[in-house]
Amino acid sequence: MNTMTMPTTMRPSTLSVEIEDESMIRDIKKAISMVRGVTKVRMPRRKRLTGYEQARLDVEEGRICSYDSLDDFIKEIENG
């Protein structure tokens, strides 16, 4: 008895990689694309933060400066 198997359509698998050092992304992307069987390597665009969101992040991460007066702030800017 002959049995025929119907070809199945395979969905591509997805692999997610988290990279700490953003300067390595280009090299890692290139290396992954060289692996046999890899058909596409793409990186989702990062969400752009609004000015408010960026300011909140700066405060949370301590990237703020305090001055006693506006004059102190202006002196700091003038002195570089």
DSSP file (Angstrom, degrees, kcal/mol; ACC not computed):
  #  RESIDUE AA STRUCTURE BP1 BP2  ACC     N-H-->O    O-->H-N    N-H-->O    O-->H-N    TCO  KAPPA ALPHA  PHI   PSI    X-CA   Y-CA   Z-CA
    1    1 A M              0   0    0      0, 0.0     2,-0.5     0, 0.0     0, 0.0   0.000 360.0 360.0 360.0 126.9    0.0    0.0    0.0
    2    2 A N        -     0   0    0      2,-0.0     2,-0.5     0, 0.0     0, 0.0  -0.750 360.0-168.0 -88.7 129.1    1.4    3.4   -1.0
    3    3 A T        -     0   0    0     -2,-0.5     2,-0.5     2,-0.0     0, 0.0  -0.965   5.4-155.4-116.7 135.7    1.0    6.2    1.4
    4    4 A M        -     0   0    0     -2,-0.5     2,-0.5     2,-0.0    -2,-0.0  -0.903   6.0-147.2-109.0 133.4    1.7    9.7    0.4
    5    5 A T        -     0   0    0     -2,-0.5     3,-0.0     3,-0.0    -2,-0.0  -0.850  16.9-130.6 -99.3 135.6    2.6   12.3    3.0
    6    6 A M        -     0   0    0     -2,-0.5     2,-0.1     1,-0.1    -2,-0.0  -0.652  28.3-109.4 -82.2 134.7    1.4   15.8    2.3
    7    7 A P        -     0   0    0      0, 0.0     2,-0.4     0, 0.0    -1,-0.1  -0.406  33.0-139.9 -63.4 137.8    4.1   18.5    2.6
    8    8 A T        -     0   0    0     -2,-0.1     2,-0.6    -3,-0.0    -3,-0.0  -0.784  11.5-122.4 -99.7 144.3    3.5   20.6    5.6
    9    9 A T        -     0   0    0     -2,-0.4     2,-0.5     1,-0.0    -1,-0.0  -0.750  28.4-149.7 -85.3 122.3    4.1   24.3    5.6
   10   10 A M        -     0   0    0     -2,-0.6     3,-0.0     3,-0.0    -1,-0.0  -0.794   4.2-139.3 -97.8 132.2    6.6   25.2    8.3
   11   11 A R        -     0   0    0     -2,-0.5     2,-0.0     1,-0.1     0, 0.0  -0.690  31.8-106.5 -82.9 139.1    6.5   28.5   10.0
   12   12 A P        -     0   0    0      0, 0.0     2,-0.2     0, 0.0    -1,-0.1  -0.367  33.8-123.2 -64.0 144.9    9.9   30.1   10.5
   13   13 A S        -     0   0    0     -2,-0.0     2,-0.4    -3,-0.0    -3,-0.0  -0.549  20.5-140.0 -85.1 155.1   11.1   30.0   14.1
   14   14 A T        -     0   0    0     -2,-0.2     2,-0.4     2,-0.0    -1,-0.0  -0.943  10.9-164.0-120.4 139.7   12.0   33.2   15.9
   15   15 A L        -     0   0    0     -2,-0.4     2,-0.5     2,-0.0    -2,-0.0  -0.985   6.8-155.4-122.5 130.8   14.9   33.8   18.2
   16   16 A S        -     0   0    0     -2,-0.4     2,-0.4     2,-0.0    -2,-0.0  -0.914  10.8-172.2-108.9 131.6   15.1   36.8   20.5
   17   17 A V        -     0   0    0     -2,-0.5     2,-0.5     2,-0.0    -2,-0.0  -0.983  11.4-153.2-125.9 130.5   18.5   38.0   21.8
   18   18 A E        -     0   0    0     -2,-0.4     2,-0.5     0, 0.0    -2,-0.0  -0.901  13.2-166.8-103.4 130.8   19.1   40.7   24.4
   19   19 A I        -     0   0    0     -2,-0.5     3,-0.1     1,-0.1     6,-0.1  -0.968  14.9-166.1-122.5 125.2   22.4   42.5   24.1
   20   20 A E  S    S+     0   0    0     -2,-0.5     2,-0.9     1,-0.2    -1,-0.1   0.928  79.9  60.5 -72.6 -46.1   23.8   44.8   26.8
   21   21 A D    >   -     0   0    0      1,-0.2     3,-2.1     2,-0.0     4,-0.3  -0.737  66.3-165.8 -91.9 102.6   26.5   46.5   24.8
   22   22 A E  G >  S+     0   0    0     -2,-0.9     3,-1.2     1,-0.3     4,-0.4   0.734  83.9  69.6 -61.2 -22.9   24.7   48.4   21.9
   23   23 A S  G 3  S+     0   0    0      1,-0.2     4,-0.3     2,-0.1    -1,-0.3   0.693  96.1  55.3 -69.1 -15.6   28.0   48.9   20.2
   24   24 A M  G <> S+     0   0    0     -3,-2.1     4,-2.6     1,-0.2     5,-0.3   0.543  80.5  92.6 -90.5  -9.0   28.1   45.1   19.4
   25   25 A I  H <> S+     0   0    0     -3,-1.2     4,-2.8    -4,-0.3     5,-0.2   0.900  83.5  49.8 -56.9 -47.7   24.7   45.0   17.7
   26   26 A R  H  > S+     0   0    0     -4,-0.4     4,-2.0     1,-0.2    -1,-0.2   0.918 114.2  45.0 -59.8 -44.9   26.0   45.4   14.2
   27   27 A D  H  > S+     0   0    0     -4,-0.3     4,-2.4     2,-0.2    -1,-0.2   0.901 114.4  48.2 -66.6 -41.1   28.6   42.7   14.5
   28   28 A I  H  X S+     0   0    0     -4,-2.6     4,-2.6     2,-0.2     5,-0.2   0.905 110.6  51.8 -67.1 -40.4   26.2   40.3   16.2
   29   29 A K  H  X S+     0   0    0     -4,-2.8     4,-2.0    -5,-0.3    -1,-0.2   0.915 111.3  47.7 -59.7 -43.6   23.6   40.9   13.6
   30   30 A K  H  X S+     0   0    0     -4,-2.0     4,-0.9    -5,-0.2    -2,-0.2   0.912 111.8  49.7 -64.3 -43.9   26.2   40.2   10.8
   31   31 A A  H >< S+     0   0    0     -4,-2.4     3,-0.7     1,-0.2     4,-0.5   0.913 110.9  48.9 -63.4 -43.6   27.4   37.0   12.6
   32   32 A I  H >< S+     0   0    0     -4,-2.6     3,-1.3     1,-0.2    -1,-0.2   0.888 106.4  56.8 -64.6 -38.2   23.8   35.6   13.0
   33   33 A S  H 3< S+     0   0    0     -4,-2.0    -1,-0.2     1,-0.3    -2,-0.2   0.736 100.4  59.9 -67.0 -20.1   23.0   36.3    9.4
   34   34 A M  T << S+     0   0    0     -4,-0.9    -1,-0.3    -3,-0.7     2,-0.2   0.610  80.4 106.1 -81.4 -12.4   26.0   34.1    8.3
   35   35 A V  S X  S-     0   0    0     -3,-1.3     3,-1.9    -4,-0.5     2,-0.0  -0.491  84.0-105.5 -71.2 133.5   24.5   31.1   10.1
   36   36 A R  T 3  S+     0   0    0      1,-0.3    -1,-0.1    -2,-0.2     3,-0.1  -0.343 104.9  24.9 -59.8 133.5   23.1   28.5    7.6
   37   37 A G  T 3  S+     0   0    0      1,-0.3     2,-0.6    -4,-0.1    -1,-0.3   0.211  85.8 124.7  96.4 -14.5   19.3   28.6    7.6
   38   38 A V    <   +     0   0    0     -3,-1.9    -1,-0.3     1,-0.2     3,-0.1  -0.693  29.9 173.4 -80.4 121.8   19.0   32.1    8.8
   39   39 A T        +     0   0    0     -2,-0.6     2,-0.3     1,-0.3    -1,-0.2   0.704  61.9  17.7-102.4 -24.2   16.8   34.0    6.3
   40   40 A K        -     0   0    0      2,-0.0     2,-0.5     0, 0.0    -1,-0.3  -0.979  51.5-171.7-153.0 135.1   16.3   37.3    8.0
   41   41 A V        +     0   0    0     -2,-0.3     2,-0.3    -3,-0.1    -8,-0.0  -0.985  24.3 161.0-126.1 119.1   17.9   39.3   10.8
   42   42 A R        -     0   0    0     -2,-0.5    -2,-0.0     2,-0.0     0, 0.0  -0.971  29.5-146.0-139.5 155.0   16.1   42.4   11.9
   43   43 A M        -     0   0    0     -2,-0.3     3,-0.1     3,-0.0    -2,-0.0  -0.978  25.3-124.1-121.4 123.8   16.0   44.6   14.8
   44   44 A P        -     0   0    0      0, 0.0     2,-0.1     0, 0.0    -2,-0.0  -0.361  35.1-104.2 -64.7 144.5   12.8   46.3   15.9
   45   45 A R        -     0   0    0      1,-0.1     2,-0.2    -2,-0.0     3,-0.0  -0.420  35.6-116.1 -67.4 141.4   13.0   50.1   16.2
   46   46 A R        -     0   0    0     -2,-0.1     2,-0.2     1,-0.1    -1,-0.1  -0.563  32.2-104.2 -78.6 143.9   13.2   51.4   19.7
   47   47 A K        -     0   0    0     -2,-0.2     2,-0.4     1,-0.1    -1,-0.1  -0.483  35.4-124.7 -65.7 130.1   10.3   53.5   20.8
   48   48 A R        -     0   0    0     -2,-0.2     2,-0.2     1,-0.1    -1,-0.1  -0.647  24.0-129.0 -79.0 129.9   11.3   57.1   20.8
   49   49 A L        -     0   0    0     -2,-0.4     2,-0.1     1,-0.1    -1,-0.1  -0.523  16.4-123.6 -78.9 143.8   10.8   58.8   24.2
   50   50 A T     >  -     0   0    0     -2,-0.2     4,-2.5     1,-0.1     5,-0.2  -0.341  33.2-102.2 -72.8 167.4    8.9   62.0   24.5
   51   51 A G  H  > S+     0   0    0      1,-0.2     4,-2.3     2,-0.2     5,-0.1   0.886 124.9  50.8 -58.7 -39.6   10.7   65.0   26.1
   52   52 A Y  H  > S+     0   0    0      2,-0.2     4,-2.5     1,-0.2    -1,-0.2   0.926 110.1  48.3 -65.0 -45.5    8.7   64.3   29.3
   53   53 A E  H  > S+     0   0    0      1,-0.2     4,-2.1     2,-0.2    -2,-0.2   0.895 112.0  49.7 -62.8 -39.9    9.6   60.6   29.4
   54   54 A Q  H  X S+     0   0    0     -4,-2.5     4,-2.4     2,-0.2    -1,-0.2   0.904 110.2  50.7 -65.2 -40.8   13.3   61.4   28.8
   55   55 A A  H  X S+     0   0    0     -4,-2.3     4,-2.2     2,-0.2    -2,-0.2   0.915 110.0  49.7 -62.9 -43.0   13.3   64.0   31.6
   56   56 A R  H  X S+     0   0    0     -4,-2.5     4,-2.5     1,-0.2    -1,-0.2   0.902 111.0  49.8 -62.2 -40.4   11.7   61.5   34.0
   57   57 A L  H  X S+     0   0    0     -4,-2.1     4,-2.2     2,-0.2    -2,-0.2   0.902 108.3  53.2 -64.6 -41.3   14.4   58.9   33.0
   58   58 A D  H  <>S+     0   0    0     -4,-2.4     5,-2.8     2,-0.2     4,-0.3   0.911 111.0  46.6 -59.7 -42.8   17.1   61.5   33.7
   59   59 A V  H ><5S+     0   0    0     -4,-2.2     3,-1.3     3,-0.2    -2,-0.2   0.938 112.0  50.0 -64.8 -46.9   15.7   62.2   37.1
   60   60 A E  H 3<5S+     0   0    0     -4,-2.5    -1,-0.2     1,-0.3    -2,-0.2   0.850 114.6  44.6 -61.0 -35.0   15.4   58.4   37.9
   61   61 A E  T 3<5S-     0   0    0     -4,-2.2    -1,-0.3    -5,-0.2    -2,-0.2   0.320 116.4-111.8 -96.3   8.3   19.0   57.8   36.8
   62   62 A G  T < 5 +     0   0    0     -3,-1.3     2,-1.2    -4,-0.3    -3,-0.2   0.701  68.8 141.4  76.7  20.2   20.4   60.8   38.6
   63   63 A R      < +     0   0    0     -5,-2.8     2,-0.3    -6,-0.2    -1,-0.1  -0.411  41.8 106.0 -92.7  60.0   21.4   62.9   35.5
   64   64 A I        -     0   0    0     -2,-1.2     2,-0.4    -5,-0.1    -5,-0.0  -0.934  53.8-150.4-133.8 157.7   20.4   66.2   37.1
   65   65 A C        -     0   0    0     -2,-0.3     2,-0.4     2,-0.0    -2,-0.0  -0.972   7.9-152.9-127.7 144.7   22.2   69.2   38.5
   66   66 A S        -     0   0    0     -2,-0.4     2,-0.3     7,-0.0     3,-0.0  -0.932   9.6-171.1-117.8 142.4   21.0   71.5   41.3
   67   67 A Y        -     0   0    0     -2,-0.4     3,-0.1     1,-0.1     4,-0.0  -0.961  27.0-136.3-130.6 148.7   22.0   75.2   41.7
   68   68 A D  S    S+     0   0    0     -2,-0.3     2,-0.3     1,-0.1    -1,-0.1   0.793  87.5   1.4 -73.3 -27.9   21.4   77.6   44.5
   69   69 A S  S  > S-     0   0    0      1,-0.1     4,-1.7    -3,-0.0    -1,-0.1  -0.967  72.3-106.2-153.0 166.4   20.5   80.4   42.2
   70   70 A L  H  > S+     0   0    0     -2,-0.3     4,-2.5     1,-0.2     5,-0.2   0.858 119.1  59.0 -63.0 -35.8   20.1   81.3   38.5
   71   71 A D  H  > S+     0   0    0      1,-0.2     4,-2.5     2,-0.2    -1,-0.2   0.906 103.7  50.6 -61.3 -41.8   23.3   83.2   38.7
   72   72 A D  H  > S+     0   0    0      1,-0.2     4,-2.1     2,-0.2    -1,-0.2   0.899 110.5  50.2 -61.8 -40.3   25.2   80.0   39.8
   73   73 A F  H  X S+     0   0    0     -4,-1.7     4,-2.0     2,-0.2    -2,-0.2   0.925 110.7  48.0 -63.9 -44.9   23.7   78.2   36.8
   74   74 A I  H  X S+     0   0    0     -4,-2.5     4,-2.5     1,-0.2    -2,-0.2   0.893 110.1  52.7 -64.7 -40.2   24.7   80.9   34.4
   75   75 A K  H  X S+     0   0    0     -4,-2.5     4,-2.0     1,-0.2    -1,-0.2   0.909 108.0  51.6 -61.1 -41.8   28.3   80.9   35.8
   76   76 A E  H  X S+     0   0    0     -4,-2.1     4,-0.6     1,-0.2    -2,-0.2   0.896 111.0  47.6 -61.7 -41.6   28.5   77.2   35.3
   77   77 A I  H >< S+     0   0    0     -4,-2.0     3,-0.7     1,-0.2    -2,-0.2   0.921 112.2  49.0 -66.6 -43.8   27.4   77.5   31.7
   78   78 A E  H 3< S+     0   0    0     -4,-2.5    -2,-0.2     1,-0.2    -1,-0.2   0.845 111.1  49.7 -65.7 -33.4   29.9   80.3   31.0
   79   79 A N  H 3<        0   0    0     -4,-2.0    -1,-0.2    -5,-0.2    -2,-0.2   0.554 360.0 360.0 -85.2  -7.2   32.8   78.4   32.5
   80   80 A G    <<        0   0    0     -3,-0.7    -3,-0.2    -4,-0.6    -4,-0.1   0.458 360.0 360.0  82.4 360.0   32.0   75.3   30.5
